Each structure stands twice: as structure tokens, then as C-alpha cells.
Amino acid sequence: MRDAMRLTPACKIRRLMHDFSCTDAADMYYGTLADMVSLKRLRNLLAFQLMK
């Protein structure tokens, strides 16, 4: 049963491709990518606010 619960390499690739196409960090599987998206959005927001 434990082996059936492991992610296959194909599942990992599908999840990674999902994360690359995702625009909302909350919908992502991999935390590292979600953190990067969140930081990029925050940086863009701050830069926009400074331009005003």
C-alpha cells in the first residue's frame, strides 16, 4: 500500500508543469515555486507603488 501512495516521476512532472502554468501561489504544489511567485508579485506591487 505504501508504494501505491508514492508519486511516480510522471506525476512529479505533471505537478511541476501545473505549477509553471499557475498564476496563484496558493494553487501550487511546490512551496519553493509558490514562494518565488509571491515574492515576485510583492516586488512588482512595491515597484508600482513607488512609481506613483
One Martini backbone bead per residue (centre of mass of N, CA, C, O) as a GRO file, in nm:
protein
   52
    1MET     BB    1   0.056   0.063  -0.020
    2ARG     BB    2   0.291   0.264   0.000
    3ASP     BB    3   0.374   0.254  -0.306
    4ALA     BB    4   0.098   0.377  -0.414
    5MET     BB    5   0.156   0.673  -0.272
    6ARG     BB    6   0.367   0.735  -0.457
    7LEU     BB    7   0.533   0.934  -0.670
    8THR     BB    8   0.574   0.956  -0.983
    9PRO     BB    9   0.754   1.103  -1.223
   10ALA     BB   10   0.501   1.191  -1.383
   11CYS     BB   11   0.361   1.339  -1.148
   12LYS     BB   12   0.585   1.543  -1.094
   13ILE     BB   13   0.574   1.675  -1.373
   14ARG     BB   14   0.279   1.763  -1.366
   15ARG     BB   15   0.308   1.946  -1.118
   16LEU     BB   16   0.524   2.133  -1.237
   17MET     BB   17   0.359   2.228  -1.483
   18HIS     BB   18   0.134   2.348  -1.317
   19ASP     BB   19   0.309   2.559  -1.167
   20PHE     BB   20   0.408   2.711  -1.426
   21SER     BB   21   0.093   2.790  -1.505
   22CYS     BB   22   0.057   2.932  -1.247
   23THR     BB   23  -0.071   3.242  -1.071
   24ASP     BB   24  -0.131   3.100  -0.791
   25ALA     BB   25   0.030   3.011  -0.506
   26ALA     BB   26  -0.205   2.840  -0.366
   27ASP     BB   27  -0.210   2.619  -0.624
   28MET     BB   28   0.057   2.502  -0.549
   29TYR     BB   29   0.277   2.233  -0.476
   30TYR     BB   30   0.545   2.401  -0.467
   31GLY     BB   31   0.682   2.610  -0.236
   32THR     BB   32   0.916   2.747  -0.384
   33LEU     BB   33   0.749   2.860  -0.619
   34ALA     BB   34   0.541   3.010  -0.449
   35ASP     BB   35   0.743   3.204  -0.317
   36MET     BB   36   0.843   3.335  -0.580
   37VAL     BB   37   0.571   3.448  -0.671
   38SER     BB   38   0.514   3.620  -0.422
   39LEU     BB   39   0.770   3.797  -0.440
   40LYS     BB   40   0.720   3.910  -0.722
   41ARG     BB   41   0.450   4.047  -0.660
   42LEU     BB   42   0.557   4.230  -0.436
   43ARG     BB   43   0.769   4.378  -0.604
   44ASN     BB   44   0.571   4.490  -0.815
   45LEU     BB   45   0.396   4.648  -0.619
   46LEU     BB   46   0.616   4.831  -0.502
   47ALA     BB   47   0.708   4.955  -0.771
   48PHE     BB   48   0.434   5.079  -0.841
   49GLN     BB   49   0.407   5.260  -0.586
   50LEU     BB   50   0.676   5.426  -0.640
   51MET     BB   51   0.575   5.551  -0.923
   52LYS     BB   52   0.340   5.746  -0.807
   0.00000   0.00000   0.00000
